[in-house]
């Protein structure tokens, strides 16, 4: 994934830290997907973050994660998706190109 105005390594660390405060990262994979991964986005494209585990993220934890992403000091919008709460059609397209943030998956 390519970013023009942020450190990708720091962003990855921060995303994992935010999600790790609310979820056990051994039970969920975290990854980038979307136009920034495929290279079809532009410099204003959001950053799509996928979270997927064997079960859906508990709603309270999900709300806290989304709130933290909204408050994150970044020039880009961080858009998070719980892949257990999406359609199979969406998953099929979105999972075609991903960049993993969690090494255990």
Buried (B, 14 or more C-beta within 10 A) or exposed (E): BEBEEBEBEEBBEBBBEBBBEBBEBEEBBBBBBBBBBEEEBEEEBEBBBBBBBEEEBEEEBBEBBBEBBEEBEBEBEBBBBBBBEBEEEEBEEBBEBBEEBBEEB
